Amino acid sequence: MAETAAPKIVATGDLGVVVERATGSLLIIDQSELGAIARVEGLGDLSHASVVFSPDQRFAYVFGRDGGLTKVDITQKSIAHRIVQGGNAIGGAISDDGRLVAVSNYEPGGVRVFDADTLELVADFPTGSKTIGLVDAPGRQFVFSLWDAGETWRVDLSGTTPDITKVENVGINPYDALITADGRRYIVGLFGEDGLAAFDLWSEPLRPVRVLDGYGRGETPLPVYKMPHLEGWALAGDRFALPAVGRHEVLWIDAQSLEEVGRTKTHGQPIFAVARPDGRHVWVNYAHPRNDTVEVIDTRSGEVIRTLTPGPAVLHMEFTPRGHQLWLSVRDENRVEIYDTQTFEKIGAFEADTPSGIFFTARAHRSGL
């Protein structure tokens, strides 16, 4: 009797994806291989794409600027399902139980929620406004904010019917937001005001508290070439590192009181400030025209301790789960580079077509990512 070949086992914990923004494709990457192992094509407009993962790390849900929601099977290196659910999408989130995927839309506005298995529509929440800052919260909840209306909504889908909480007068033009890893604090940046608004999701009623109100008071802000991403906020021990809007600074705030405790002068206008998982260092990249540089800040002293120049248009950075490597995309040279985070030496690089976002599957187990 002929022996049957054993099925090939594919483990996903070492894997991730790189968005190739100009070609509508996704590279599947392997940490151990220090490179890409496959390319998946046909994902539409990925000029401002983001990715979340299923709890088993098998599926990547890709949110495209054209309103596309694509479910990619990492183990099969192929598209499992794809729909176009809106006209202009800006991001998405997956519920804590992994059963619901939500998409935030500029057009027609609002948030739509889909079954993570079938991508069938489960719920639709029109807002009459561009929606931003969509995150998952514990208990099958999603939180998001409205650019035009200056509101924040919390949607609870744990029951038979949705429970919606709407908070008005949050601030002028919320532009991005984050949720802390414990699911307690939702913090939204305000483009139209000099400050931020923070919510304690454990407290009722839900209300905003102003954070860093007037942090640039008395100074003329610089032109903003690219919005900083609050998802890139670095929680380093007991402090957050905040990319300042229209300033060449990283602001440090106390994680409990949310009061400012320091500032670090930087090479340019920060876009992402990303903490190594142990909180020892924060890596920062910058907006055009100074986007060829990355700086490493020591979180104890607040001082810049290393400056790297990978190349033009460093768009995104991602640490491996335990922080021994940092991977970054150099869009204008079609390359991804890999650095040892102890020595700051480049240890690898590979070609990618206009790379932007880099996402490892370990994100599947963290709130807000």
C-alpha positions as CSV (number, residue, x, y, z in Angstrom):
1,M,0.0,0.0,0.0
2,A,1.4,3.4,-1.0
3,E,2.2,5.8,1.7
4,T,0.2,9.1,1.7
5,A,2.3,12.2,2.0
6,A,1.8,14.0,5.3
7,P,0.1,17.4,4.8
8,K,2.4,20.4,5.0
9,I,2.1,22.2,8.3
10,V,2.1,26.0,8.1
11,A,2.6,27.9,11.3
12,T,1.6,31.5,11.3
13,G,3.2,33.0,14.4
14,D,6.4,33.9,12.5
15,L,4.5,35.6,9.6
16,G,3.2,39.0,8.7
17,V,2.3,41.1,5.6
18,V,3.7,44.2,3.8
19,V,1.3,46.4,1.9
20,E,2.5,47.2,-1.7
21,R,0.4,50.4,-2.1
22,A,0.8,51.2,-5.8
23,T,0.2,47.7,-7.1
24,G,-2.7,46.6,-4.9
25,S,-0.7,43.6,-3.6
26,L,0.3,42.1,-0.3
27,L,3.7,40.5,0.5
28,I,3.6,37.6,3.0
29,I,6.7,37.9,5.1
30,D,8.6,35.6,7.5
31,Q,10.6,36.8,10.5
32,S,12.9,33.8,10.5
33,E,13.6,34.1,6.7
34,L,14.2,37.9,7.0
35,G,12.2,38.4,3.9
36,A,9.1,37.8,1.7
37,I,7.8,34.3,0.9
38,A,4.8,35.1,-1.3
39,R,2.9,37.8,-3.0
40,V,-1.0,38.1,-3.1
41,E,-2.4,40.3,-5.9
42,G,-5.8,41.8,-6.7
43,L,-6.6,43.8,-3.5
44,G,-7.6,47.0,-5.2
45,D,-6.5,50.5,-4.0
46,L,-4.1,50.1,-1.1
47,S,-2.9,53.7,-1.0
48,H,-4.0,54.0,2.6
49,A,-4.5,50.4,3.7
50,S,-4.5,48.8,7.1
51,V,-4.7,45.2,8.3
52,V,-6.1,43.2,11.2
53,F,-5.8,39.5,11.9
54,S,-8.1,36.7,12.9
55,P,-7.5,35.2,16.4
56,D,-5.9,32.1,14.9
57,Q,-3.6,34.3,12.8
58,R,-4.6,32.6,9.6
59,F,-6.6,35.4,8.0
60,A,-5.5,39.0,7.3
61,Y,-8.4,41.4,6.7
62,V,-7.2,44.2,4.5
63,F,-9.0,47.6,4.4
64,G,-8.5,49.4,1.1
65,R,-9.0,53.1,0.2
66,D,-11.5,52.1,-2.5
67,G,-13.8,50.6,0.1
68,G,-12.5,47.1,-0.5
69,L,-12.5,44.6,2.3
70,T,-10.3,41.6,1.4
71,K,-9.9,38.4,3.5
72,V,-6.5,36.9,2.7
73,D,-5.6,33.3,3.8
74,I,-2.0,33.5,4.9
75,T,-1.6,29.8,5.0
76,Q,-2.8,29.4,1.4
77,K,-1.2,32.6,0.2
78,S,-4.4,33.6,-1.6
79,I,-7.6,35.7,-1.4
80,A,-10.3,33.9,0.5
81,H,-13.0,36.5,-0.1
82,R,-13.3,40.1,-1.2
83,I,-16.1,42.7,-1.3
84,V,-16.3,46.4,-2.0
85,Q,-18.4,47.7,0.8
86,G,-18.1,51.5,0.4
87,G,-16.6,54.3,-1.7
88,N,-13.7,55.5,0.4
89,A,-12.6,53.5,3.5
90,I,-10.0,54.6,6.0
91,G,-9.5,51.6,8.3
92,G,-11.0,48.8,10.2
93,A,-11.1,46.7,13.3
94,I,-11.9,43.2,14.5
95,S,-14.0,42.4,17.6
96,D,-12.3,40.8,20.6
97,D,-13.9,37.4,19.8
98,G,-12.8,37.6,16.2
99,R,-16.3,37.1,14.8
100,L,-17.0,40.7,13.5
101,V,-15.0,42.9,11.2
102,A,-15.9,46.7,11.2
103,V,-14.9,49.2,8.4
104,S,-14.7,52.9,8.8
105,N,-15.8,54.9,5.8
106,Y,-15.3,58.4,4.5
107,E,-17.9,57.7,1.7
108,P,-20.7,57.3,2.4
109,G,-19.6,57.9,6.0
110,G,-20.3,55.7,9.0
111,V,-19.2,52.2,10.0
112,R,-20.3,48.9,8.6
113,V,-19.9,45.6,10.4
114,F,-19.4,42.2,8.7
115,D,-19.3,38.6,9.6
116,A,-15.7,37.7,9.8
117,D,-16.3,34.3,8.2
118,T,-18.5,35.1,5.3
119,L,-18.1,38.9,5.0
120,E,-21.9,39.3,5.0
121,L,-23.2,42.6,6.3
122,V,-24.2,42.4,10.0
123,A,-24.9,46.0,10.9
124,D,-24.7,49.5,9.4
125,F,-24.2,52.7,11.3
126,P,-24.6,55.8,9.1
127,T,-23.1,58.9,10.7
128,G,-23.5,61.6,8.0
129,S,-19.8,62.3,8.6
130,K,-16.4,60.9,7.8
131,T,-15.5,58.4,10.4
132,I,-12.0,58.0,11.9
133,G,-10.3,56.4,14.8
134,L,-12.1,53.1,14.7
135,V,-10.9,50.6,17.3
136,D,-12.2,47.4,19.0
137,A,-13.0,47.5,22.7
138,P,-13.6,44.6,25.1
139,G,-17.0,43.0,25.1
140,R,-17.7,43.1,21.3
141,Q,-17.6,46.8,21.2
142,F,-16.3,49.3,18.6
143,V,-15.4,53.0,19.3
144,F,-15.0,55.6,16.6
145,S,-15.1,59.4,16.0
146,L,-16.7,61.7,13.5
147,W,-14.5,64.2,11.7
148,D,-17.3,66.6,10.6
149,A,-19.5,66.4,13.6
150,G,-16.9,66.3,16.4
151,E,-18.5,63.3,18.1
152,T,-17.4,59.9,19.4
153,W,-19.6,56.9,19.2
154,R,-19.4,53.6,21.1
155,V,-21.3,50.6,19.6
156,D,-21.9,47.6,21.7
157,L,-22.8,44.4,19.7
158,S,-22.8,41.9,22.5
159,G,-26.6,41.7,22.7
160,T,-29.3,40.9,20.3
161,T,-29.6,44.5,19.2
162,P,-26.9,47.2,19.0
163,D,-26.5,49.6,21.9
164,I,-25.2,52.9,20.7
165,T,-23.7,55.7,22.9
166,K,-23.1,59.1,21.2
167,V,-20.9,61.8,22.8
168,E,-21.2,65.3,21.3
169,N,-18.8,68.2,21.6
170,V,-15.6,66.1,21.7
171,G,-13.7,68.7,19.7
172,I,-13.1,70.2,16.3
173,N,-12.1,67.7,13.5
174,P,-11.1,64.5,15.3
175,Y,-8.5,63.0,13.0
176,D,-7.2,59.7,14.5
177,A,-7.5,57.8,17.8
178,L,-6.1,54.9,19.8
179,I,-7.2,52.6,22.5
180,T,-4.8,51.4,25.2
181,A,-3.9,47.8,25.4
182,D,-6.1,47.2,28.5
183,G,-9.1,48.5,26.6
184,R,-9.7,51.3,29.1
185,R,-8.6,54.6,27.5
186,Y,-9.7,55.9,24.1
187,I,-7.8,59.0,23.1
188,V,-8.6,61.0,20.0
189,G,-6.5,63.7,18.4
190,L,-8.1,67.0,17.3
191,F,-6.8,68.6,14.1
192,G,-9.0,71.7,14.5
193,E,-7.8,72.4,18.1
194,D,-4.6,72.5,20.0
195,G,-5.1,69.4,22.2
196,L,-6.7,65.9,22.4
197,A,-9.7,64.3,24.1
198,A,-9.5,61.2,26.3
199,F,-12.3,58.8,27.4
200,D,-12.3,56.4,30.3
201,L,-14.3,53.5,28.8
202,W,-14.7,51.9,32.3
203,S,-16.6,55.0,33.6
204,E,-20.2,56.0,33.0
205,P,-21.4,58.2,31.6
206,L,-18.9,58.4,28.8
207,R,-17.4,61.8,28.6
208,P,-14.3,63.5,27.1
209,V,-11.5,64.9,29.2
210,R,-9.2,67.4,27.5
211,V,-5.5,66.4,27.3
212,L,-2.6,68.7,26.5
213,D,-4.9,71.6,26.0
214,G,-2.9,74.3,24.2
215,Y,0.3,72.4,24.1
216,G,1.5,74.7,21.2
217,R,0.1,77.9,22.7
218,G,2.0,81.0,21.8
219,E,3.8,79.5,18.8
220,T,2.9,79.4,15.1
221,P,2.5,75.8,14.0
222,L,4.3,74.6,11.0
223,P,2.5,73.4,7.8
224,V,1.2,69.9,8.3
225,Y,2.5,67.7,5.4
226,K,1.1,64.5,6.8
227,M,-1.2,63.7,9.7
228,P,0.6,61.9,12.6
229,H,-0.9,58.5,13.4
230,L,-2.1,58.1,17.0
231,E,-2.1,54.3,16.6
232,G,1.6,54.7,16.7
233,W,1.5,56.2,20.2
234,A,4.2,54.6,22.3
235,L,3.4,53.4,25.8
236,A,6.8,53.1,27.4
237,G,6.4,52.2,31.0
238,D,4.4,54.8,32.7
239,R,4.5,57.4,29.9
240,F,3.1,57.9,26.4
241,A,5.2,59.4,23.5
242,L,2.9,61.6,21.4
243,P,3.8,62.8,17.9
244,A,3.0,66.5,18.0
245,V,0.9,68.0,15.2
246,G,2.7,70.7,13.2
247,R,5.8,70.6,15.4
248,H,9.2,69.0,15.5
249,E,8.6,67.4,18.8
250,V,7.6,64.2,20.6
251,L,5.5,65.0,23.7
252,W,5.7,62.8,26.8
253,I,2.6,62.4,29.0
254,D,1.9,60.5,32.1
255,A,-0.1,57.4,31.3
256,Q,-2.3,57.8,34.4
257,S,-2.8,61.6,34.9
258,L,-2.4,62.3,31.1
259,E,-0.4,65.4,32.0
260,E,2.6,66.5,30.1
261,V,5.9,65.5,31.6
262,G,8.4,66.4,28.9
263,R,9.3,67.0,25.3
264,T,11.9,65.8,22.9
265,K,13.1,67.9,19.9
266,T,13.1,65.8,16.8
267,H,14.5,65.8,13.2
268,G,11.1,66.7,11.7
269,Q,7.3,66.4,12.2
270,P,6.8,62.9,13.7
271,I,4.4,60.5,12.0
272,F,4.8,57.3,14.0
273,A,6.4,57.1,17.5
274,V,6.6,53.3,18.2
275,A,7.9,51.8,21.4
276,R,9.9,48.6,21.5
277,P,7.7,46.1,23.3
278,D,9.8,46.3,26.5
279,G,9.4,50.1,26.4
280,R,13.2,50.8,26.4
281,H,13.3,52.8,23.2
282,V,11.0,54.7,20.9
283,W,11.6,54.8,17.2
284,V,10.2,57.8,15.3
285,N,9.8,58.5,11.6
286,Y,8.9,61.8,9.9
287,A,6.8,63.6,7.4
288,H,7.9,64.9,4.0
289,P,10.3,66.5,3.2
290,R,12.4,65.0,6.1
291,N,11.0,61.4,5.7
292,D,14.3,59.7,4.9
293,T,15.3,59.6,8.6
294,V,14.5,57.5,11.7
295,E,15.5,58.6,15.2
296,V,15.7,56.3,18.3
297,I,14.8,58.0,21.6
298,D,15.9,56.6,25.0
299,T,12.7,56.6,27.1
300,R,14.6,57.1,30.4
301,S,16.4,60.3,29.4
302,G,14.1,61.5,26.5
303,E,17.2,62.0,24.4
304,V,17.8,61.0,20.8
305,I,20.5,58.3,20.9
306,R,20.7,57.1,17.3
307,T,19.9,58.6,13.9
308,L,19.4,56.3,10.9
309,T,18.8,57.3,7.2
310,P,17.3,54.3,5.5
311,G,16.2,56.3,2.4
312,P,13.4,58.5,1.0
313,A,9.8,58.0,2.3
314,V,10.1,55.8,5.4
315,L,6.4,55.1,5.8
316,H,5.9,52.5,8.5
317,M,7.8,50.6,11.2
318,E,6.9,47.3,13.0
319,F,8.7,45.5,15.8
320,T,8.8,41.7,16.0
321,P,6.6,40.6,18.9
322,R,9.4,40.4,21.4
323,G,11.2,43.4,20.0
324,H,14.5,42.0,18.8
325,Q,14.0,43.4,15.3
326,L,12.4,46.4,13.7
327,W,11.2,46.2,10.1
328,L,10.6,49.4,8.1
329,S,9.4,50.3,4.7
330,V,11.3,52.6,2.3
331,R,8.7,53.4,-0.2
332,D,10.6,55.4,-2.8
333,E,13.4,52.9,-3.0
334,N,11.1,49.9,-3.2
335,R,12.7,48.2,-0.2
336,V,12.0,46.9,3.3
337,E,14.9,47.0,5.8
338,I,15.4,45.0,9.0
339,Y,17.3,46.3,12.0
340,D,18.7,44.7,15.2
341,T,17.2,46.7,18.0
342,Q,20.1,46.2,20.4
343,T,22.9,47.2,18.0
344,F,20.9,49.4,15.6
345,E,22.7,47.6,12.7
346,K,20.8,46.7,9.5
347,I,20.7,42.9,9.3
348,G,18.5,42.4,6.3
349,A,16.7,43.9,3.4
350,F,14.5,42.8,0.5
351,E,12.7,44.3,-2.5
352,A,9.0,45.3,-2.3
353,D,6.9,47.4,-4.7
354,T,6.2,50.8,-3.1
355,P,5.9,49.3,0.4
356,S,4.0,51.0,3.2
357,G,2.3,49.3,6.1
358,I,4.0,46.3,7.8
359,F,1.9,44.1,10.1
360,F,2.9,40.9,12.0
361,T,0.3,38.4,13.0
362,A,1.0,38.9,16.7
363,R,-1.3,41.9,16.4
364,A,-4.2,39.4,16.5
365,H,-3.8,39.3,20.3
366,R,-3.7,43.0,21.1
367,S,-6.6,45.3,21.5
368,G,-6.7,48.2,19.0
369,L,-4.4,46.6,16.5
